[in-house]
Amino acid sequence: MMIGIVIGIAALTLIVAVGLGARKRVMERVQKFGLENIMVFAGAGRELGQMGVGEPATTLKLEDAEAIKRDIRAVADVAPLAMRQVEVEYGGKTTNTGLFGVVPAQAAVWDWDVVKGEFVSDEDMSRSARVCLIGATPRTELFGATNPLGEKVQIAGNLFEVKGVMQTKGTSPAGTDMDNRINIPLTTFMRRVANVDYLYAIRLRLKSSASMTQAASAIQTLLRERHKLAAGVADDFTIRTPTEATNVAARVAGTFNILLVLVAAISLIVGGVVVANIMLISVNERRREIGLRKAVGARSRDIMLQFLLEASAVTLAGGVIGILLGITSAKLLSMVAKIPTTLSWASILIGVVFSVLIGIIAGVQPARRAARLQPIEALRS
């Protein structure tokens, strides 16, 4: 009688834990992106994490970033950046990484500073200095445990002095390694390395997240005017907000959770049918017991309550076992498969309530049949 309930409740507990864990992971990544930040990418239809894929879009200029900071009141600061994939060499070791041209405002706008050394300065920008800030991934691959400050690495045929070591950021909302990068002054990137006049993206920090929608709309209008795009012509840039990233992730997680809940619901329904059938068999096998109880004064409602309590006790016990099995499975899934799971009292409460409800629902018909038996007929059987 218990096995169907055990499986169903275990699946339900595991699903709730996985769903909450996925939501927590999404919100952590959105927090890394920044709740008061907007990204403007060059080119239409560009997604987060699509760094260096395909032909570079050349529609976003440094003047666009300056115009946004000057004309959009909701914007507190801007950090334009350019990028390309490069091969970096040091001491006979090489690695492929993202090379980013950045400005001093990058540290504040991205909330991403150095843990050692100094960030890019205005002086570095003015003289297009050959200095760089190294991320955690290339630092490990090139230097290991050695302190890289003051060392020189070769990037695109130029020697750059390591001025700082970037903080570890981990994974981006798109799932890419944010630490696999090297930052250099934007002017150095545009004049000495890539010889370009266009940007990869502009990151904006707003004065308040409450103005996110209005600011995004104003930025779109401003850029369309600057790029001389006629009505009906698609944008040649892409605006990404944390709200959009959260909504997309929530929709994907919601669809996945609905499918899992359906699987758990089917298991619980099957378990309920099994309980109902076995309780009906139990009523037929215990007719003499029921007749004897009625003969010595038991009322119909006493008989009905007895069978309801029996069904509820069995399903509640199965629910408790299922919850323990679900919690164990969630912890194993988190440790072995590295899938994020979050256990909560809500999942335990849901498991207990569902198991009791199934017991009551499944036990109603058998209990009613037992209560309707006549003492003489029951004893005669």
C-alpha positions as YAML, in Angstrom:
chain: A
units: angstrom
residues:
- id: 1
  name: MET
  ca: [0.00, 0.00, 0.00]
- id: 2
  name: MET
  ca: [2.85, 2.38, 0.80]
- id: 3
  name: ILE
  ca: [5.13, 1.93, -2.21]
- id: 4
  name: GLY
  ca: [3.22, 4.20, -4.60]
- id: 5
  name: ILE
  ca: [2.93, 6.93, -1.96]
- id: 6
  name: VAL
  ca: [6.62, 6.62, -1.08]
- id: 7
  name: ILE
  ca: [7.66, 7.05, -4.71]
- id: 8
  name: GLY
  ca: [5.24, 9.93, -5.35]
- id: 9
  name: ILE
  ca: [6.13, 11.91, -2.22]
- id: 10
  name: ALA
  ca: [9.86, 11.29, -2.74]
- id: 11
  name: ALA
  ca: [9.55, 12.61, -6.30]
- id: 12
  name: LEU
  ca: [7.54, 15.62, -5.12]
- id: 13
  name: THR
  ca: [10.07, 16.46, -2.38]
- id: 14
  name: LEU
  ca: [12.95, 16.15, -4.84]
- id: 15
  name: ILE
  ca: [11.15, 18.31, -7.43]
- id: 16
  name: VAL
  ca: [10.49, 21.11, -4.92]
- id: 17
  name: ALA
  ca: [14.15, 20.99, -3.79]
- id: 18
  name: VAL
  ca: [15.44, 21.13, -7.38]
- id: 19
  name: GLY
  ca: [13.01, 23.92, -8.29]
- id: 20
  name: LEU
  ca: [14.01, 26.06, -5.31]
- id: 21
  name: GLY
  ca: [17.68, 25.35, -5.97]
- id: 22
  name: ALA
  ca: [17.34, 26.39, -9.62]
- id: 23
  name: ARG
  ca: [15.56, 29.59, -8.62]
- id: 24
  name: LYS
  ca: [18.30, 30.37, -6.10]
- id: 25
  name: ARG
  ca: [20.99, 29.76, -8.74]
- id: 26
  name: VAL
  ca: [19.21, 32.04, -11.23]
- id: 27
  name: MET
  ca: [18.88, 34.84, -8.68]
- id: 28
  name: GLU
  ca: [22.56, 34.51, -7.75]
- id: 29
  name: ARG
  ca: [23.52, 34.91, -11.40]
- id: 30
  name: VAL
  ca: [21.16, 37.86, -11.82]
- id: 31
  name: GLN
  ca: [22.73, 39.45, -8.73]
- id: 32
  name: LYS
  ca: [26.13, 39.04, -10.41]
- id: 33
  name: PHE
  ca: [24.75, 40.77, -13.49]
- id: 34
  name: GLY
  ca: [23.46, 43.60, -11.29]
- id: 35
  name: LEU
  ca: [19.86, 44.59, -10.61]
- id: 36
  name: GLU
  ca: [20.56, 48.22, -11.55]
- id: 37
  name: ASN
  ca: [22.52, 47.50, -14.73]
- id: 38
  name: ILE
  ca: [21.69, 47.44, -18.43]
- id: 39
  name: MET
  ca: [23.81, 45.94, -21.20]
- id: 40
  name: VAL
  ca: [23.74, 47.40, -24.71]
- id: 41
  name: PHE
  ca: [25.34, 45.10, -27.30]
- id: 42
  name: ALA
  ca: [26.39, 46.04, -30.81]
- id: 43
  name: GLY
  ca: [24.34, 44.22, -33.46]
- id: 44
  name: ALA
  ca: [20.76, 42.97, -33.46]
- id: 45
  name: GLY
  ca: [19.77, 39.77, -31.69]
- id: 46
  name: ARG
  ca: [23.01, 39.34, -29.73]
- id: 47
  name: GLU
  ca: [22.63, 37.24, -26.60]
- id: 48
  name: LEU
  ca: [24.53, 37.34, -23.33]
- id: 49
  name: GLY
  ca: [27.65, 35.21, -23.50]
- id: 50
  name: GLN
  ca: [27.95, 35.45, -27.29]
- id: 51
  name: MET
  ca: [31.43, 36.92, -27.04]
- id: 52
  name: GLY
  ca: [33.50, 36.82, -30.19]
- id: 53
  name: VAL
  ca: [31.04, 34.58, -32.04]
- id: 54
  name: GLY
  ca: [30.77, 35.24, -35.80]
- id: 55
  name: GLU
  ca: [31.57, 38.51, -37.52]
- id: 56
  name: PRO
  ca: [31.94, 41.48, -35.13]
- id: 57
  name: ALA
  ca: [29.15, 44.05, -35.16]
- id: 58
  name: THR
  ca: [30.46, 47.58, -35.73]
- id: 59
  name: THR
  ca: [27.32, 49.61, -35.00]
- id: 60
  name: LEU
  ca: [28.19, 50.77, -31.46]
- id: 61
  name: LYS
  ca: [30.68, 53.61, -31.01]
- id: 62
  name: LEU
  ca: [32.40, 55.30, -28.10]
- id: 63
  name: GLU
  ca: [30.37, 58.44, -28.88]
- id: 64
  name: ASP
  ca: [27.18, 56.43, -28.22]
- id: 65
  name: ALA
  ca: [28.35, 55.69, -24.68]
- id: 66
  name: GLU
  ca: [29.17, 59.37, -24.11]
- id: 67
  name: ALA
  ca: [25.74, 60.42, -25.44]
- id: 68
  name: ILE
  ca: [23.93, 57.96, -23.15]
- id: 69
  name: LYS
  ca: [25.76, 59.25, -20.09]
- id: 70
  name: ARG
  ca: [25.12, 62.86, -21.11]
- id: 71
  name: ASP
  ca: [21.47, 62.65, -22.21]
- id: 72
  name: ILE
  ca: [19.80, 59.91, -20.14]
- id: 73
  name: ARG
  ca: [19.19, 61.26, -16.63]
- id: 74
  name: ALA
  ca: [18.48, 57.86, -15.10]
- id: 75
  name: VAL
  ca: [22.02, 56.67, -15.95]
- id: 76
  name: ALA
  ca: [24.59, 57.11, -13.18]
- id: 77
  name: ASP
  ca: [27.64, 55.91, -15.11]
- id: 78
  name: VAL
  ca: [28.67, 54.01, -18.23]
- id: 79
  name: ALA
  ca: [31.44, 51.54, -19.00]
- id: 80
  name: PRO
  ca: [32.05, 50.95, -22.72]
- id: 81
  name: LEU
  ca: [34.08, 47.89, -23.63]
- id: 82
  name: ALA
  ca: [35.57, 46.21, -26.66]
- id: 83
  name: MET
  ca: [36.67, 42.61, -26.88]
- id: 84
  name: ARG
  ca: [38.18, 39.86, -28.98]
- id: 85
  name: GLN
  ca: [39.54, 36.38, -28.39]
- id: 86
  name: VAL
  ca: [43.35, 36.27, -28.23]
- id: 87
  name: GLU
  ca: [46.20, 33.96, -27.41]
- id: 88
  name: VAL
  ca: [48.27, 35.01, -24.41]
- id: 89
  name: GLU
  ca: [51.80, 33.74, -23.78]
- id: 90
  name: TYR
  ca: [54.00, 33.72, -20.70]
- id: 91
  name: GLY
  ca: [57.08, 31.63, -19.93]
- id: 92
  name: GLY
  ca: [56.42, 29.17, -22.73]
- id: 93
  name: LYS
  ca: [52.79, 28.66, -21.67]
- id: 94
  name: THR
  ca: [49.87, 29.83, -23.80]
- id: 95
  name: THR
  ca: [46.13, 30.15, -23.25]
- id: 96
  name: ASN
  ca: [43.15, 31.44, -25.21]
- id: 97
  name: THR
  ca: [41.15, 34.08, -23.40]
- id: 98
  name: GLY
  ca: [38.92, 37.08, -23.91]
- id: 99
  name: LEU
  ca: [40.79, 40.38, -24.20]
- id: 100
  name: PHE
  ca: [38.67, 43.32, -23.02]
- id: 101
  name: GLY
  ca: [39.30, 47.00, -23.50]
- id: 102
  name: VAL
  ca: [37.92, 48.74, -20.41]
- id: 103
  name: VAL
  ca: [37.72, 52.18, -18.78]
- id: 104
  name: PRO
  ca: [38.34, 53.18, -15.12]
- id: 105
  name: ALA
  ca: [34.55, 53.33, -14.51]
- id: 106
  name: GLN
  ca: [34.41, 49.59, -15.22]
- id: 107
  name: ALA
  ca: [35.25, 48.71, -11.61]
- id: 108
  name: ALA
  ca: [32.27, 50.65, -10.20]
- id: 109
  name: VAL
  ca: [29.76, 49.86, -12.96]
- id: 110
  name: TRP
  ca: [30.48, 46.14, -12.90]
- id: 111
  name: ASP
  ca: [31.18, 46.08, -9.13]
- id: 112
  name: TRP
  ca: [34.29, 44.18, -10.13]
- id: 113
  name: ASP
  ca: [37.62, 45.44, -8.84]
- id: 114
  name: VAL
  ca: [41.08, 43.98, -8.39]
- id: 115
  name: VAL
  ca: [42.15, 41.89, -5.40]
- id: 116
  name: LYS
  ca: [45.81, 42.69, -6.00]
- id: 117
  name: GLY
  ca: [47.47, 45.65, -7.65]
- id: 118
  name: GLU
  ca: [45.59, 48.59, -9.21]
- id: 119
  name: PHE
  ca: [42.76, 49.02, -11.69]
- id: 120
  name: VAL
  ca: [43.11, 50.82, -15.03]
- id: 121
  name: SER
  ca: [43.59, 54.56, -14.40]
- id: 122
  name: ASP
  ca: [42.87, 57.74, -16.35]
- id: 123
  name: GLU
  ca: [46.62, 58.07, -16.93]
- id: 124
  name: ASP
  ca: [46.70, 54.59, -18.48]
- id: 125
  name: MET
  ca: [43.88, 55.69, -20.78]
- id: 126
  name: SER
  ca: [45.51, 58.96, -21.80]
- id: 127
  name: ARG
  ca: [48.83, 57.37, -22.79]
- id: 128
  name: SER
  ca: [47.37, 54.06, -24.08]
- id: 129
  name: ALA
  ca: [49.54, 52.17, -21.62]
- id: 130
  name: ARG
  ca: [50.52, 48.56, -22.16]
- id: 131
  name: VAL
  ca: [49.24, 47.32, -18.81]
- id: 132
  name: CYS
  ca: [46.72, 44.57, -18.10]
- id: 133
  name: LEU
  ca: [44.50, 43.13, -15.38]
- id: 134
  name: ILE
  ca: [44.46, 39.35, -15.39]
- id: 135
  name: GLY
  ca: [41.45, 37.18, -14.54]
- id: 136
  name: ALA
  ca: [41.50, 34.12, -12.31]
- id: 137
  name: THR
  ca: [41.40, 31.56, -15.14]
- id: 138
  name: PRO
  ca: [44.37, 32.80, -17.25]
- id: 139
  name: ARG
  ca: [46.26, 33.59, -14.06]
- id: 140
  name: THR
  ca: [46.00, 29.95, -12.97]
- id: 141
  name: GLU
  ca: [46.85, 28.62, -16.43]
- id: 142
  name: LEU
  ca: [49.86, 30.90, -16.94]
- id: 143
  name: PHE
  ca: [51.24, 31.59, -13.47]
- id: 144
  name: GLY
  ca: [49.89, 28.84, -11.21]
- id: 145
  name: ALA
  ca: [50.52, 29.89, -7.60]
- id: 146
  name: THR
  ca: [53.12, 32.52, -8.59]
- id: 147
  name: ASN
  ca: [52.34, 36.20, -8.02]
- id: 148
  name: PRO
  ca: [51.84, 37.70, -11.53]
- id: 149
  name: LEU
  ca: [52.12, 41.39, -10.53]
- id: 150
  name: GLY
  ca: [54.86, 43.15, -12.48]
- id: 151
  name: GLU
  ca: [55.33, 40.22, -14.88]
- id: 152
  name: LYS
  ca: [55.05, 40.76, -18.62]
- id: 153
  name: VAL
  ca: [52.76, 38.69, -20.85]
- id: 154
  name: GLN
  ca: [52.63, 38.72, -24.64]
- id: 155
  name: ILE
  ca: [49.25, 39.64, -26.12]
- id: 156
  name: ALA
  ca: [48.75, 39.96, -29.88]
- id: 157
  name: GLY
  ca: [52.48, 40.54, -30.39]
- id: 158
  name: ASN
  ca: [52.74, 43.21, -27.64]
- id: 159
  name: LEU
  ca: [54.23, 42.90, -24.16]
- id: 160
  name: PHE
  ca: [51.88, 43.96, -21.36]
- id: 161
  name: GLU
  ca: [52.78, 44.41, -17.71]
- id: 162
  name: VAL
  ca: [50.39, 42.77, -15.25]
- id: 163
  name: LYS
  ca: [49.09, 45.67, -13.16]
- id: 164
  name: GLY
  ca: [46.37, 43.86, -11.21]
- id: 165
  name: VAL
  ca: [44.57, 40.58, -10.51]
- id: 166
  name: MET
  ca: [40.79, 40.63, -10.94]
- id: 167
  name: GLN
  ca: [38.29, 39.41, -8.37]
- id: 168
  name: THR
  ca: [36.75, 36.01, -9.05]
- id: 169
  name: LYS
  ca: [33.24, 36.29, -10.55]
- id: 170
  name: GLY
  ca: [32.44, 32.71, -11.51]
- id: 171
  name: THR
  ca: [29.70, 31.98, -14.06]
- id: 172
  name: SER
  ca: [27.68, 34.58, -15.95]
- id: 173
  name: PRO
  ca: [23.86, 34.45, -16.35]
- id: 174
  name: ALA
  ca: [24.49, 32.82, -19.74]
- id: 175
  name: GLY
  ca: [26.72, 30.13, -18.20]
- id: 176
  name: THR
  ca: [30.10, 31.41, -19.48]
- id: 177
  name: ASP
  ca: [33.30, 31.70, -17.44]
- id: 178
  name: MET
  ca: [33.53, 35.38, -16.48]
- id: 179
  name: ASP
  ca: [37.03, 34.89, -15.07]
- id: 180
  name: ASN
  ca: [38.53, 33.82, -18.40]
- id: 181
  name: ARG
  ca: [39.56, 37.33, -19.43]
- id: 182
  name: ILE
  ca: [42.30, 39.94, -19.44]
- id: 183
  name: ASN
  ca: [41.46, 43.65, -19.23]
- id: 184
  name: ILE
  ca: [43.53, 46.41, -20.83]
- id: 185
  name: PRO
  ca: [42.83, 50.15, -21.22]
- id: 186
  name: LEU
  ca: [40.17, 50.75, -23.89]
- id: 187
  name: THR
  ca: [42.38, 53.24, -25.74]
- id: 188
  name: THR
  ca: [45.20, 50.70, -25.85]
- id: 189
  name: PHE
  ca: [42.82, 48.09, -27.23]
- id: 190
  name: MET
  ca: [41.40, 50.37, -29.92]
- id: 191
  name: ARG
  ca: [44.68, 52.03, -31.04]
- id: 192
  name: ARG
  ca: [47.51, 49.58, -30.37]
- id: 193
  name: VAL
  ca: [45.96, 46.11, -30.41]
- id: 194
  name: ALA
  ca: [42.82, 45.88, -32.58]
- id: 195
  name: ASN
  ca: [42.95, 49.21, -34.49]
- id: 196
  name: VAL
  ca: [39.14, 49.58, -34.38]
- id: 197
  name: ASP
  ca: [36.70, 52.42, -33.70]
- id: 198
  name: TYR
  ca: [33.73, 50.35, -32.53]
- id: 199
  name: LEU
  ca: [32.65, 48.76, -29.24]
- id: 200
  name: TYR
  ca: [31.44, 45.30, -28.33]
- id: 201
  name: ALA
  ca: [29.04, 46.59, -25.67]
- id: 202
  name: ILE
  ca: [28.21, 49.33, -23.18]
- id: 203
  name: ARG
  ca: [27.30, 48.54, -19.60]
- id: 204
  name: LEU
  ca: [25.18, 51.11, -17.77]
- id: 205
  name: ARG
  ca: [24.55, 51.59, -14.07]
- id: 206
  name: LEU
  ca: [21.26, 53.28, -13.24]
- id: 207
  name: LYS
  ca: [20.62, 55.58, -10.31]
- id: 208
  name: SER
  ca: [17.67, 53.35, -9.33]
- id: 209
  name: SER
  ca: [16.39, 49.96, -10.51]
- id: 210
  name: ALA
  ca: [12.87, 51.43, -10.42]
- id: 211
  name: SER
  ca: [13.62, 53.34, -13.63]
- id: 212
  name: MET
  ca: [14.78, 50.21, -15.52]
- id: 213
  name: THR
  ca: [11.94, 50.07, -18.06]
- id: 214
  name: GLN
  ca: [11.88, 53.82, -18.76]
- id: 215
  name: ALA
  ca: [15.68, 53.97, -19.06]
- id: 216
  name: ALA
  ca: [15.81, 51.06, -21.50]
- id: 217
  name: SER
  ca: [13.15, 52.73, -23.66]
- id: 218
  name: ALA
  ca: [14.98, 56.08, -23.58]
- id: 219
  name: ILE
  ca: [18.28, 54.41, -24.53]
- id: 220
  name: GLN
  ca: [16.61, 52.65, -27.45]
- id: 221
  name: THR
  ca: [15.12, 55.93, -28.71]
- id: 222
  name: LEU
  ca: [18.44, 57.78, -28.35]
- id: 223
  name: LEU
  ca: [20.48, 55.13, -30.18]
- id: 224
  name: ARG
  ca: [17.94, 54.85, -33.00]
- id: 225
  name: GLU
  ca: [18.19, 58.61, -33.50]
- id: 226
  name: ARG
  ca: [22.00, 58.57, -33.42]
- id: 227
  name: HIS
  ca: [22.16, 55.64, -35.85]
- id: 228
  name: LYS
  ca: [19.58, 57.30, -38.14]
- id: 229
  name: LEU
  ca: [17.26, 54.28, -38.20]
- id: 230
  name: ALA
  ca: [13.98, 55.00, -39.98]
- id: 231
  name: ALA
  ca: [10.64, 53.82, -38.62]
- id: 232
  name: GLY
  ca: [10.14, 50.13, -39.34]
- id: 233
  name: VAL
  ca: [13.88, 49.42, -39.54]
- id: 234
  name: ALA
  ca: [15.10, 46.95, -36.90]
- id: 235
  name: ASP
  ca: [17.51, 48.07, -34.18]
- id: 236
  name: ASP
  ca: [21.20, 47.55, -34.96]
- id: 237
  name: PHE
  ca: [21.89, 47.04, -31.25]
- id: 238
  name: THR
  ca: [20.52, 44.82, -28.48]
- id: 239
  name: ILE
  ca: [19.45, 45.94, -25.00]
- id: 240
  name: ARG
  ca: [19.53, 43.38, -22.19]
- id: 241
  name: THR
  ca: [18.15, 44.00, -18.70]
- id: 242
  name: PRO
  ca: [18.27, 41.82, -15.56]
- id: 243
  name: THR
  ca: [14.46, 41.76, -15.60]
- id: 244
  name: GLU
  ca: [14.51, 40.09, -19.00]
- id: 245
  name: ALA
  ca: [17.17, 37.59, -17.93]
- id: 246
  name: THR
  ca: [15.12, 36.70, -14.83]
- id: 247
  name: ASN
  ca: [11.90, 36.27, -16.81]
- id: 248
  name: VAL
  ca: [13.53, 34.01, -19.40]
- id: 249
  name: ALA
  ca: [15.11, 31.82, -16.71]
- id: 250
  name: ALA
  ca: [11.83, 31.71, -14.77]
- id: 251
  name: ARG
  ca: [9.90, 30.58, -17.86]
- id: 252
  name: VAL
  ca: [12.37, 27.80, -18.60]
- id: 253
  name: ALA
  ca: [12.44, 26.66, -14.96]
- id: 254
  name: GLY
  ca: [8.62, 26.87, -14.77]
- id: 255
  name: THR
  ca: [8.15, 24.62, -17.82]
- id: 256
  name: PHE
  ca: [10.64, 22.10, -16.44]
- id: 257
  name: ASN
  ca: [8.94, 22.09, -13.02]
- id: 258
  name: ILE
  ca: [5.48, 21.58, -14.56]
- id: 259
  name: LEU
  ca: [6.70, 18.45, -16.33]
- id: 260
  name: LEU
  ca: [8.27, 17.10, -13.14]
- id: 261
  name: VAL
  ca: [5.15, 17.88, -11.08]
- id: 262
  name: LEU
  ca: [3.02, 15.98, -13.62]
- id: 263
  name: VAL
  ca: [5.28, 12.94, -13.20]
- id: 264
  name: ALA
  ca: [4.96, 13.18, -9.41]
- id: 265
  name: ALA
  ca: [1.18, 13.66, -9.66]
- id: 266
  name: ILE
  ca: [0.84, 10.51, -11.77]
- id: 267
  name: SER
  ca: [2.83, 8.58, -9.16]
- id: 268
  name: LEU
  ca: [0.59, 9.90, -6.38]
- id: 269
  name: ILE
  ca: [-2.59, 9.07, -8.30]
- id: 270
  name: VAL
  ca: [-1.36, 5.54, -8.93]
- id: 271
  name: GLY
  ca: [-0.48, 5.25, -5.24]
- id: 272
  name: GLY
  ca: [-3.96, 6.47, -4.27]
- id: 273
  name: VAL
  ca: [-5.63, 3.91, -6.56]
- id: 274
  name: VAL
  ca: [-3.50, 1.14, -5.02]
- id: 275
  name: VAL
  ca: [-4.48, 2.23, -1.50]
- id: 276
  name: ALA
  ca: [-8.20, 2.37, -2.44]
- id: 277
  name: ASN
  ca: [-8.15, -1.09, -4.02]
- id: 278
  name: ILE
  ca: [-6.31, -2.73, -1.13]
- id: 279
  name: MET
  ca: [-8.64, -1.05, 1.37]
- id: 280
  name: LEU
  ca: [-11.64, -2.45, -0.54]
- id: 281
  name: ILE
  ca: [-10.07, -5.92, -0.37]
- id: 282
  name: SER
  ca: [-9.47, -5.35, 3.34]
- id: 283
  name: VAL
  ca: [-13.16, -4.51, 3.88]
- id: 284
  name: ASN
  ca: [-14.22, -7.78, 2.20]
- id: 285
  name: GLU
  ca: [-11.72, -9.81, 4.23]
- id: 286
  name: ARG
  ca: [-12.78, -8.19, 7.53]
- id: 287
  name: ARG
  ca: [-16.54, -8.46, 7.19]
- id: 288
  name: ARG
  ca: [-16.81, -10.66, 10.32]
- id: 289
  name: GLU
  ca: [-14.76, -8.13, 12.31]
- id: 290
  name: ILE
  ca: [-17.00, -5.30, 11.11]
- id: 291
  name: GLY
  ca: [-20.17, -7.30, 11.91]
- id: 292
  name: LEU
  ca: [-18.88, -8.17, 15.39]
- id: 293
  name: ARG
  ca: [-18.05, -4.53, 16.16]
- id: 294
  name: LYS
  ca: [-21.49, -3.42, 15.02]
- id: 295
  name: ALA
  ca: [-23.16, -6.20, 17.01]
- id: 296
  name: VAL
  ca: [-21.56, -4.95, 20.26]
- id: 297
  name: GLY
  ca: [-22.56, -1.32, 19.64]
- id: 298
  name: ALA
  ca: [-20.20, 0.29, 17.11]
- id: 299
  name: ARG
  ca: [-21.94, 2.91, 14.99]
- id: 300
  name: SER
  ca: [-21.55, 3.28, 11.21]
- id: 301
  name: ARG
  ca: [-19.53, 6.42, 11.66]
- id: 302
  name: ASP
  ca: [-17.16, 4.55, 14.04]
- id: 303
  name: ILE
  ca: [-16.52, 1.93, 11.36]
- id: 304
  name: MET
  ca: [-16.07, 4.62, 8.70]
- id: 305
  name: LEU
  ca: [-13.64, 6.57, 10.91]
- id: 306
  name: GLN
  ca: [-11.66, 3.38, 11.60]
- id: 307
  name: PHE
  ca: [-11.01, 2.69, 7.92]
- id: 308
  name: LEU
  ca: [-10.30, 6.35, 7.11]
- id: 309
  name: LEU
  ca: [-7.74, 6.50, 9.91]
- id: 310
  name: GLU
  ca: [-6.14, 3.26, 8.74]
- id: 311
  name: ALA
  ca: [-5.80, 4.57, 5.18]
- id: 312
  name: SER
  ca: [-4.48, 7.92, 6.41]
- id: 313
  name: ALA
  ca: [-1.98, 6.25, 8.76]
- id: 314
  name: VAL
  ca: [-0.63, 4.07, 5.96]
- id: 315
  name: THR
  ca: [-0.28, 6.98, 3.50]
- id: 316
  name: LEU
  ca: [1.16, 9.30, 6.19]
- id: 317
  name: ALA
  ca: [3.81, 6.71, 7.04]
- id: 318
  name: GLY
  ca: [4.53, 6.33, 3.33]
- id: 319
  name: GLY
  ca: [4.72, 10.13, 3.03]
- id: 320
  name: VAL
  ca: [7.27, 10.38, 5.86]
- id: 321
  name: ILE
  ca: [9.38, 7.65, 4.26]
- id: 322
  name: GLY
  ca: [9.02, 9.41, 0.89]
- id: 323
  name: ILE
  ca: [10.11, 12.76, 2.37]
- id: 324
  name: LEU
  ca: [13.20, 11.18, 3.93]
- id: 325
  name: LEU
  ca: [13.98, 9.44, 0.64]
- id: 326
  name: GLY
  ca: [13.45, 12.70, -1.29]
- id: 327
  name: ILE
  ca: [15.72, 14.68, 1.05]
- id: 328
  name: THR
  ca: [18.44, 12.01, 0.78]
- id: 329
  name: SER
  ca: [18.11, 11.98, -3.02]
- id: 330
  name: ALA
  ca: [18.33, 15.79, -3.15]
- id: 331
  name: LYS
  ca: [21.52, 15.81, -1.10]
- id: 332
  name: LEU
  ca: [23.07, 13.06, -3.24]
- id: 333
  name: LEU
  ca: [22.05, 14.90, -6.42]
- id: 334
  name: SER
  ca: [23.71, 18.06, -5.12]
- id: 335
  name: MET
  ca: [26.93, 16.29, -4.10]
- id: 336
  name: VAL
  ca: [27.35, 13.87, -7.01]
- id: 337
  name: ALA
  ca: [25.77, 15.62, -10.01]
- id: 338
  name: LYS
  ca: [26.44, 19.18, -8.73]
- id: 339
  name: ILE
  ca: [22.78, 20.09, -9.39]
- id: 340
  name: PRO
  ca: [21.69, 22.89, -7.02]
- id: 341
  name: THR
  ca: [18.99, 21.84, -4.55]
- id: 342
  name: THR
  ca: [17.40, 23.76, -1.70]
- id: 343
  name: LEU
  ca: [15.44, 21.98, 1.02]
- id: 344
  name: SER
  ca: [12.70, 23.86, 2.83]
- id: 345
  name: TRP
  ca: [9.90, 23.32, 5.33]
- id: 346
  name: ALA
  ca: [7.50, 24.00, 2.47]
- id: 347
  name: SER
  ca: [8.53, 20.80, 0.65]
- id: 348
  name: ILE
  ca: [8.18, 18.75, 3.86]
- id: 349
  name: LEU
  ca: [4.79, 20.28, 4.66]
- id: 350
  name: ILE
  ca: [3.57, 19.68, 1.09]
- id: 351
  name: GLY
  ca: [4.62, 16.03, 1.34]
- id: 352
  name: VAL
  ca: [2.79, 15.49, 4.65]
- id: 353
  name: VAL
  ca: [-0.40, 17.25, 3.48]
- id: 354
  name: PHE
  ca: [-0.50, 15.38, 0.16]
- id: 355
  name: SER
  ca: [0.03, 12.00, 1.79]
- id: 356
  name: VAL
  ca: [-2.78, 12.57, 4.31]
- id: 357
  name: LEU
  ca: [-5.14, 13.89, 1.62]
- id: 358
  name: ILE
  ca: [-4.48, 10.86, -0.57]
- id: 359
  name: GLY
  ca: [-5.21, 8.57, 2.38]
- id: 360
  name: ILE
  ca: [-8.50, 10.30, 3.10]
- id: 361
  name: ILE
  ca: [-9.59, 10.39, -0.54]
- id: 362
  name: ALA
  ca: [-8.55, 6.80, -1.19]
- id: 363
  name: GLY
  ca: [-10.16, 5.55, 2.02]
- id: 364
  name: VAL
  ca: [-13.56, 7.22, 1.64]
- id: 365
  name: GLN
  ca: [-15.20, 4.61, -0.60]
- id: 366
  name: PRO
  ca: [-13.88, 1.56, 1.29]
- id: 367
  name: ALA
  ca: [-14.88, 3.20, 4.59]
- id: 368
  name: ARG
  ca: [-18.39, 3.93, 3.32]
- id: 369
  name: ARG
  ca: [-18.76, 0.33, 2.12]
- id: 370
  name: ALA
  ca: [-17.63, -0.98, 5.50]
- id: 371
  name: ALA
  ca: [-20.01, 1.38, 7.33]
- id: 372
  name: ARG
  ca: [-23.01, 0.22, 5.24]
- id: 373
  name: LEU
  ca: [-22.56, -3.47, 6.12]
- id: 374
  name: GLN
  ca: [-25.39, -4.99, 8.20]
- id: 375
  name: PRO
  ca: [-24.21, -6.86, 11.35]
- id: 376
  name: ILE
  ca: [-26.14, -10.08, 10.60]
- id: 377
  name: GLU
  ca: [-25.00, -10.30, 6.99]
- id: 378
  name: ALA
  ca: [-21.41, -9.44, 7.97]
- id: 379
  name: LEU
  ca: [-21.34, -12.14, 10.70]
- id: 380
  name: ARG
  ca: [-22.97, -14.72, 8.41]
- id: 381
  name: SER
  ca: [-20.17, -14.23, 5.85]
...
